[in-house]
Amino acid sequence: MTQAIVAADKALASFRTTTARQRARWLRKWNDLVLENIDDLALIVSLENGKALPEARGEVMYGASFLEWFAAEAERAHGEVIPAANPNQRILTVKQPLGVAALLTPWNFPIAMITRKAGAALAAGCTTVWKPAGETPLSCLALAVLAHEAGLPVGSINVVLTLNKVAEVGQALCEISVVRKLSFTGSTRIGKLLAQQCIQTLKKLSLELEGNSPFIVFDDAKIDHAVEALVMAKFRNSGQTCITANRVYVQKGIYNQFTEAMLKRMQTLQVGPGTQDGVTIGPLTHERAIDKAMQHIEDAKRHGGQVLMGGAPLPELTGYFMQPTLIRDMKPEMITTREEVFAPVLGLYPFETEDEVIGLANASNVGPGGFLMSENISRCVRVAEALEVGMVGINVGMLIACESPFGGVKESGYGREGGKQGIEDYLTVKSILLGVNH
């Protein structure tokens, strides 16, 4: 790891002085190479984390989009001229790279989480040290190889791999002063620990942490459309995303009808190895993920929840496979209300009024994203503004696009990735005051 940091620091002096246009060209070439190798990259992702191949291809395309986006943002990140009250002065600002950036990424999106961070950092002129999840190192290495082929200079990208010394590596990246920026995607517990460890060096932090996203279906929603949106929001990556729909609130006027429609739709989901044709739900990544899912299911049953489908692992399949599970009559006192499931386990909560569901949705210490389904435009605006989250999806089941800033509020972290805001976390603003009275 020390070698990686030294290499990044050594390369910084020359890399930060490259023109924005040159960095944009490298990123565009990298984007092209990723898309040219989409089949190989998707297969690596599927074999590493179990994601179904069509979904893995979607992740590679999504990941590549950040390289193309930040290639353009590289030349749009500039300063300004500020009118001065003193007529004998002129004030202007320039934006400069922070320095070496450490990028810590999770296993659930091993391609997209790298490109979303590295695309912004490299576009800004920062050199980088990547620390991917120990469960998915090959995706990261494949990206680094393609970046090298695209022409990015030696030292601009450095990869540190570990499965057994994750804590030691994380602490070192926090405490070494040469690293001026750290971006982390993962659990809230680890995010808080990293923030504490960064205190001594006061490095800039971006933290994308846990979620507990509400998904609200009002009684004027189009049920079939809401069902499809929920399938996307809940079962993508087998339910293992930080913005997965976790608490699904359905208004009582359509609760039974929606439940029946959701049950019928979930019965079409196919579980199996991600490389198998027709599979929509792959395996979970760890045995402890199965244990956690079962804790949520058993807790729901103890509190009166009715399991309509699934409710158990699939031992006949080799790996950590979980039946898609639907539970109705969820209650506020259940574990799922407080903690994300991170599995294909879906619980439906009934509610009566708009004010009630806003209160239920906001009764969480985290706030990455939220979803709402309604044909009433006034209600959509009111509820979207009232939800205490960083992102809101209205009549859609996805919250991701390279053009859109991604990030949460509360204990879901701070900072934004993607959008025009994504590059700002890797830049510092320098003010220059000029005296013009001679």
C-alpha positions as CSV (number, residue, x, y, z in Angstrom):
1,M,0.0,0.0,0.0
2,T,2.8,2.4,0.8
3,Q,4.2,1.9,-2.7
4,A,0.8,2.8,-4.2
5,I,0.6,6.0,-2.2
6,V,4.2,7.0,-3.0
7,A,3.5,6.3,-6.7
8,A,0.4,8.4,-6.7
9,D,2.2,11.3,-4.9
10,K,5.2,11.1,-7.3
11,A,2.9,11.2,-10.3
12,L,0.8,14.1,-8.9
13,A,3.2,16.9,-9.8
14,S,3.0,16.2,-13.5
15,F,-0.5,14.9,-13.7
16,R,-2.1,17.9,-12.1
17,T,-0.5,20.1,-14.7
18,T,-2.0,18.2,-17.7
19,T,-4.6,20.2,-19.5
20,A,-8.3,19.4,-18.9
21,R,-8.6,18.6,-22.6
22,Q,-5.9,15.9,-22.4
23,R,-7.5,14.4,-19.3
24,A,-10.8,14.4,-21.1
25,R,-9.3,12.6,-24.1
26,W,-7.9,9.9,-21.8
27,L,-11.3,9.4,-20.1
28,R,-13.1,9.2,-23.4
29,K,-10.7,6.6,-24.7
30,W,-11.1,4.7,-21.4
31,N,-14.9,4.9,-21.9
32,D,-14.6,3.5,-25.4
33,L,-12.4,0.6,-24.3
34,V,-14.8,-0.3,-21.5
35,L,-17.7,-0.5,-23.9
36,E,-15.6,-2.5,-26.4
37,N,-15.0,-5.1,-23.7
38,I,-18.5,-5.0,-22.2
39,D,-19.1,-8.8,-22.5
40,D,-15.9,-9.7,-20.7
41,L,-16.4,-7.1,-18.0
42,A,-20.0,-8.2,-17.4
43,L,-18.9,-11.9,-17.1
44,I,-16.2,-10.9,-14.6
45,V,-18.8,-9.0,-12.5
46,S,-21.3,-11.9,-12.7
47,L,-18.8,-14.4,-11.6
48,E,-17.5,-12.2,-8.8
49,N,-20.7,-11.1,-7.1
50,G,-23.4,-13.3,-8.7
51,K,-25.2,-10.5,-10.6
52,A,-27.3,-11.7,-13.5
53,L,-25.5,-11.2,-16.8
54,P,-28.0,-8.7,-18.3
55,E,-27.8,-6.7,-15.1
56,A,-24.0,-6.9,-15.1
57,R,-24.0,-5.6,-18.7
58,G,-26.2,-2.7,-17.5
59,E,-23.7,-2.0,-14.7
60,V,-20.8,-1.8,-17.1
61,M,-22.7,0.6,-19.4
62,Y,-23.7,2.7,-16.3
63,G,-20.0,2.7,-15.2
64,A,-18.8,3.7,-18.6
65,S,-21.2,6.6,-18.6
66,F,-19.3,8.3,-15.8
67,L,-16.1,8.3,-17.8
68,E,-17.9,10.0,-20.7
69,W,-19.6,12.4,-18.4
70,F,-16.5,13.5,-16.4
71,A,-14.5,13.7,-19.6
72,A,-16.8,16.6,-20.4
73,E,-16.9,18.0,-16.9
74,A,-13.1,18.2,-16.9
75,E,-13.3,21.2,-19.2
76,R,-16.3,22.7,-17.4
77,A,-14.6,22.9,-14.0
78,H,-13.3,26.4,-14.0
79,G,-13.2,29.5,-11.8
80,E,-14.8,32.9,-12.1
81,V,-14.2,36.6,-12.0
82,I,-15.8,38.3,-9.0
83,P,-16.7,42.0,-9.0
84,A,-14.6,43.8,-6.4
85,A,-15.9,46.6,-4.1
86,N,-12.4,48.1,-4.2
87,P,-11.9,49.7,-7.6
88,N,-8.2,49.1,-7.3
89,Q,-8.5,45.4,-7.1
90,R,-9.6,42.5,-9.3
91,I,-10.7,39.2,-7.9
92,L,-10.6,35.9,-9.7
93,T,-10.7,32.2,-8.7
94,V,-9.2,29.1,-10.0
95,K,-10.1,25.5,-9.3
96,Q,-7.2,23.1,-8.6
97,P,-7.0,19.4,-7.8
98,L,-6.9,18.5,-4.1
99,G,-4.1,16.0,-4.6
100,V,-3.9,12.2,-4.0
101,A,-7.4,10.7,-3.7
102,A,-8.1,7.4,-2.0
103,L,-11.2,5.5,-3.4
104,L,-12.7,2.8,-1.3
105,T,-15.5,0.8,-3.1
106,P,-17.9,-2.0,-2.3
107,W,-18.6,-5.4,-3.8
108,N,-22.2,-4.8,-5.0
109,F,-21.3,-2.5,-7.9
110,P,-17.6,-3.2,-8.5
111,I,-17.4,-1.4,-11.9
112,A,-19.7,1.6,-11.4
113,M,-18.5,2.6,-8.0
114,I,-14.9,2.8,-9.3
115,T,-15.7,4.8,-12.4
116,R,-18.1,7.2,-10.5
117,K,-15.2,8.1,-8.2
118,A,-12.2,7.7,-10.4
119,G,-13.8,9.5,-13.4
120,A,-14.3,12.6,-11.2
121,A,-10.9,12.4,-9.5
122,L,-8.9,12.0,-12.7
123,A,-10.9,14.6,-14.5
124,A,-10.1,17.1,-11.7
125,G,-6.4,16.3,-12.0
126,C,-6.0,14.1,-8.9
127,T,-4.0,10.9,-8.9
128,T,-5.7,8.0,-7.3
129,V,-5.3,4.9,-5.0
130,W,-8.1,2.4,-5.4
131,K,-9.1,-0.1,-2.7
132,P,-11.8,-2.3,-4.1
133,A,-13.7,-4.8,-2.0
134,G,-11.8,-8.0,-1.3
135,E,-14.7,-10.0,-2.8
136,T,-14.5,-8.4,-6.2
137,P,-10.8,-7.5,-7.1
138,L,-10.9,-8.7,-10.7
139,S,-13.4,-6.1,-11.9
140,C,-11.2,-3.4,-10.5
141,L,-8.0,-4.8,-12.0
142,A,-9.7,-5.1,-15.4
143,L,-10.7,-1.5,-15.3
144,A,-7.2,-0.5,-14.4
145,V,-5.8,-2.4,-17.3
146,L,-8.1,-0.7,-19.7
147,A,-7.3,2.7,-18.2
148,H,-3.6,2.0,-18.8
149,E,-4.4,1.1,-22.4
150,A,-6.3,4.3,-22.8
151,G,-3.1,6.2,-22.0
152,L,-3.6,7.4,-18.4
153,P,-0.1,8.0,-17.1
154,V,1.7,5.6,-14.8
155,G,1.0,6.6,-11.2
156,S,-2.3,8.2,-11.8
157,I,-4.1,4.9,-10.9
158,N,-2.8,2.6,-8.2
159,V,-4.7,-0.5,-6.9
160,V,-4.4,-2.0,-3.4
161,L,-6.0,-5.4,-2.9
162,T,-6.7,-7.0,0.4
163,L,-9.3,-9.3,2.0
164,N,-7.8,-9.8,5.4
165,K,-6.3,-6.4,6.2
166,V,-9.1,-4.1,5.2
167,A,-9.1,-2.2,8.5
168,E,-5.3,-1.6,8.5
169,V,-5.4,-0.3,4.9
170,G,-8.3,1.9,5.6
171,Q,-6.7,3.4,8.6
172,A,-3.5,4.1,6.8
173,L,-5.2,5.9,4.0
174,C,-7.0,8.1,6.5
175,E,-3.9,8.9,8.6
176,I,-1.3,9.4,5.9
177,S,-1.2,13.2,5.2
178,V,-0.2,12.8,1.5
179,V,-3.7,11.5,0.8
180,R,-5.8,14.7,0.7
181,K,-9.2,13.2,-0.3
182,L,-11.0,10.0,0.7
183,S,-14.2,8.7,-0.9
184,F,-15.9,5.7,0.7
185,T,-19.0,3.7,-0.2
186,G,-20.1,1.2,2.4
187,S,-21.7,0.8,5.9
188,T,-22.5,3.7,8.2
189,R,-20.5,2.1,11.0
190,I,-17.3,2.0,8.9
191,G,-18.0,5.5,7.5
192,K,-18.1,6.9,11.0
193,L,-14.9,5.1,11.8
194,L,-13.1,6.5,8.7
195,A,-14.3,10.0,9.6
196,Q,-12.8,9.7,13.0
197,Q,-9.5,8.4,11.6
198,C,-9.3,11.3,9.2
199,I,-9.5,14.0,11.9
200,Q,-5.8,14.3,12.4
201,T,-5.1,15.1,8.7
202,L,-8.4,16.9,8.1
203,K,-8.7,15.4,4.6
204,K,-11.8,16.0,2.6
205,L,-14.3,13.2,2.8
206,S,-17.1,11.8,0.7
207,L,-19.3,9.2,2.4
208,E,-22.0,7.2,0.7
209,L,-23.4,5.0,3.4
210,E,-26.3,2.8,4.4
211,G,-29.9,3.2,3.3
212,N,-33.5,2.4,4.3
213,S,-35.3,3.8,1.4
214,P,-39.1,4.3,1.6
215,F,-41.2,3.4,-1.4
216,I,-44.7,5.0,-1.3
217,V,-47.6,3.9,-3.4
218,F,-50.6,6.2,-3.2
219,D,-54.1,5.0,-4.1
220,D,-54.2,7.0,-7.3
221,A,-51.1,5.3,-8.6
222,K,-51.2,3.1,-11.7
223,I,-50.8,-0.3,-10.0
224,D,-49.2,-2.2,-12.9
225,H,-46.7,0.6,-13.4
226,A,-46.0,0.8,-9.6
227,V,-45.4,-2.9,-9.5
228,E,-42.8,-2.8,-12.2
229,A,-41.1,0.2,-10.6
230,L,-41.0,-1.7,-7.3
231,V,-39.5,-4.8,-8.9
232,M,-36.7,-2.6,-10.3
233,A,-36.2,-0.7,-7.1
234,K,-36.3,-3.7,-4.9
235,F,-34.8,-6.7,-6.7
236,R,-31.9,-5.1,-8.7
237,N,-28.7,-6.9,-7.7
238,S,-30.9,-9.3,-5.6
239,G,-31.9,-6.4,-3.3
240,Q,-28.3,-5.6,-2.4
241,T,-28.0,-1.8,-3.1
242,C,-27.9,1.2,-0.8
243,I,-31.0,2.7,-2.4
244,T,-33.0,-0.5,-2.6
245,A,-36.7,0.0,-1.7
246,N,-36.7,-1.3,1.9
247,R,-39.9,0.0,3.5
248,V,-42.8,-0.2,1.0
249,Y,-45.8,1.8,2.1
250,V,-49.1,1.2,0.2
251,Q,-52.2,3.2,0.8
252,K,-55.1,1.2,2.2
253,G,-57.5,1.9,-0.7
254,I,-55.4,-0.3,-3.0
255,Y,-53.4,-2.3,-0.5
256,N,-55.0,-5.7,-1.2
257,Q,-55.1,-5.1,-5.0
258,F,-51.5,-4.0,-5.0
259,T,-50.4,-7.0,-2.9
260,E,-52.1,-9.5,-5.2
261,A,-50.5,-7.8,-8.3
262,M,-47.0,-7.8,-6.6
263,L,-47.4,-11.5,-5.7
264,K,-48.2,-12.4,-9.2
265,R,-45.3,-10.4,-10.6
266,M,-42.8,-11.9,-8.1
267,Q,-43.8,-15.4,-9.1
268,T,-42.2,-14.7,-12.5
269,L,-38.8,-14.0,-10.9
270,Q,-36.2,-16.7,-11.6
271,V,-33.4,-17.5,-9.1
272,G,-30.2,-19.1,-10.2
273,P,-26.5,-18.5,-11.1
274,G,-26.0,-15.1,-12.7
275,T,-24.6,-16.6,-15.9
276,Q,-27.6,-18.8,-16.5
277,D,-30.1,-17.6,-19.2
278,G,-33.3,-16.2,-17.8
279,V,-32.1,-15.6,-14.3
280,T,-33.3,-12.4,-12.6
281,I,-32.2,-13.0,-9.0
282,G,-28.7,-14.2,-8.4
283,P,-27.1,-15.3,-5.2
284,L,-26.3,-13.1,-2.2
285,T,-22.6,-12.4,-1.6
286,H,-22.2,-13.8,1.9
287,E,-23.6,-16.5,4.1
288,R,-24.3,-13.8,6.7
289,A,-26.6,-12.1,4.2
290,I,-28.8,-15.2,4.3
291,D,-28.7,-15.1,8.1
292,K,-29.7,-11.5,8.1
293,A,-32.6,-12.0,5.7
294,M,-33.9,-14.9,7.8
295,Q,-33.7,-12.7,11.0
296,H,-35.9,-10.1,9.2
297,I,-38.4,-12.7,8.0
298,E,-38.7,-14.4,11.4
299,D,-39.1,-11.1,13.2
300,A,-41.8,-10.0,10.8
301,K,-43.7,-13.3,11.4
302,R,-43.4,-12.9,15.2
303,H,-45.0,-9.4,14.9
304,G,-47.9,-10.6,12.8
305,G,-46.5,-10.4,9.3
306,Q,-47.9,-12.8,6.7
307,V,-45.4,-14.5,4.4
308,L,-47.2,-14.9,1.0
309,M,-44.2,-16.2,-0.9
310,G,-40.7,-17.5,-0.2
311,G,-39.4,-17.1,3.3
312,A,-36.4,-19.4,3.1
313,P,-33.0,-20.1,1.5
314,L,-32.7,-22.4,-1.5
315,P,-30.3,-25.2,-0.3
316,E,-30.7,-27.1,-3.6
317,L,-28.6,-24.4,-5.3
318,T,-24.9,-24.2,-4.6
319,G,-24.2,-20.8,-3.1
320,Y,-26.1,-18.2,-1.0
321,F,-29.4,-18.2,-2.8
322,M,-32.6,-16.8,-1.2
323,Q,-36.2,-17.2,-2.3
324,P,-37.8,-13.9,-3.4
325,T,-40.0,-13.3,-0.3
326,L,-43.2,-11.2,0.0
327,I,-44.6,-10.3,3.4
328,R,-47.8,-8.3,4.0
329,D,-49.1,-6.5,7.2
330,M,-45.7,-5.1,8.1
331,K,-45.6,-3.0,11.3
332,P,-43.4,-0.1,12.6
333,E,-41.9,-2.3,15.4
334,M,-40.3,-4.7,13.0
335,I,-36.6,-4.9,12.3
336,T,-37.1,-4.0,8.7
337,T,-38.4,-0.6,9.7
338,R,-35.1,0.2,11.2
339,E,-32.5,-1.7,9.2
340,E,-32.1,-2.4,5.5
341,V,-32.6,-6.1,4.5
342,F,-30.0,-6.2,1.7
343,A,-31.8,-9.3,0.3
344,P,-34.8,-10.1,-2.0
345,V,-37.2,-9.8,0.9
346,L,-40.1,-7.4,0.4
347,G,-42.4,-6.2,3.1
348,L,-45.6,-4.2,2.5
349,Y,-46.8,-1.6,5.1
350,P,-50.3,-0.2,5.0
351,F,-51.0,3.5,5.5
352,E,-54.0,5.8,5.4
353,T,-53.0,9.5,4.9
354,E,-50.3,11.5,3.2
355,D,-49.2,13.2,6.4
356,E,-49.0,9.8,8.1
357,V,-46.8,8.2,5.4
358,I,-44.4,11.2,5.3
359,G,-43.9,10.8,9.1
360,L,-43.3,7.1,8.7
361,A,-40.9,7.6,5.8
362,N,-38.9,10.2,7.7
363,A,-38.7,8.2,10.9
364,S,-35.2,6.9,10.0
365,N,-31.7,7.9,10.9
366,V,-30.6,7.5,7.3
367,G,-31.8,9.1,4.1
368,P,-30.2,8.1,0.8
369,G,-33.3,8.0,-1.5
370,G,-37.0,7.5,-1.7
371,F,-39.7,6.6,-4.2
372,L,-43.3,7.6,-4.6
373,M,-46.0,6.5,-7.0
374,S,-48.9,8.8,-7.7
375,E,-50.8,10.4,-10.7
376,N,-51.4,13.6,-8.6
377,I,-48.7,16.1,-9.6
378,S,-49.3,18.4,-6.7
379,R,-49.0,15.4,-4.3
380,C,-45.8,14.3,-6.0
381,V,-44.2,17.7,-5.5
382,R,-45.3,18.0,-1.9
383,V,-44.1,14.6,-0.9
384,A,-40.9,14.8,-2.8
385,E,-40.0,18.0,-1.0
386,A,-41.0,16.7,2.4
387,L,-39.0,13.4,2.2
388,E,-35.8,13.7,4.2
389,V,-33.6,12.0,1.6
390,G,-30.9,13.0,-0.9
391,M,-32.7,11.7,-4.0
392,V,-36.4,11.1,-4.9
393,G,-37.8,8.9,-7.7
394,I,-41.3,9.9,-8.8
395,N,-43.1,7.1,-10.8
396,V,-39.7,5.5,-11.5
397,G,-37.8,2.6,-9.9
398,M,-34.3,3.9,-10.5
399,L,-32.4,6.8,-8.9
400,I,-29.2,6.5,-11.0
401,A,-27.9,8.5,-14.0
402,C,-24.4,9.9,-14.5
403,E,-25.9,13.4,-15.0
404,S,-27.7,13.3,-11.6
405,P,-25.9,14.0,-8.3
406,F,-25.9,10.8,-6.1
407,G,-25.8,11.0,-2.3
408,G,-27.8,11.0,0.9
409,V,-28.5,12.9,4.1
410,K,-28.5,12.1,7.8
411,E,-26.3,9.1,8.6
412,S,-26.3,8.1,4.9
413,G,-23.3,10.4,4.6
414,Y,-22.3,13.5,2.7
415,G,-20.9,14.6,-0.6
416,R,-22.3,14.0,-4.0
417,E,-21.1,11.7,-6.8
418,G,-22.1,12.2,-10.4
419,G,-23.7,15.2,-12.0
420,K,-21.8,18.5,-12.2
421,Q,-21.3,18.4,-8.4
422,G,-19.3,15.1,-8.6
423,I,-16.1,16.7,-9.7
424,E,-16.3,19.5,-7.1
425,D,-15.3,17.2,-4.2
426,Y,-11.9,16.7,-5.8
427,L,-11.2,20.4,-6.4
428,T,-10.2,23.2,-4.2
429,V,-10.9,26.9,-4.9
430,K,-8.1,29.4,-4.8
431,S,-8.8,33.1,-4.7
432,I,-6.4,35.5,-6.4
433,L,-6.6,39.2,-5.7
434,L,-4.9,41.6,-8.1
435,G,-3.9,45.1,-7.4
436,V,-4.4,47.3,-10.5
437,N,-3.6,50.8,-9.1
438,H,0.0,51.6,-10.2
